[in-house]
């Protein structure tokens, strides 16, 4: 696996993990303000969720890298 393929795999994994953690702890506003969407969360904590996505993606990417370089499965044509 080249460094470019590793970066592309990490970015794809990061986005998938981010979309998985976005709904965590979401609570709607008690009373909506004028001009805000009714479904907008009170405190989205996006930096916290980006950090969770980064850590989760790093763990998943490491597993993917070890599996891809171990030779147990091959992504090449025989």
PyMOL commands that set and color helices and strands:
alter all, ss='L'
color gray80, all
select helices_A, chain A and resi 3-21+46-70
alter helices_A, ss='H'
color red, helices_A
deselect
rebuild
show_as cartoon
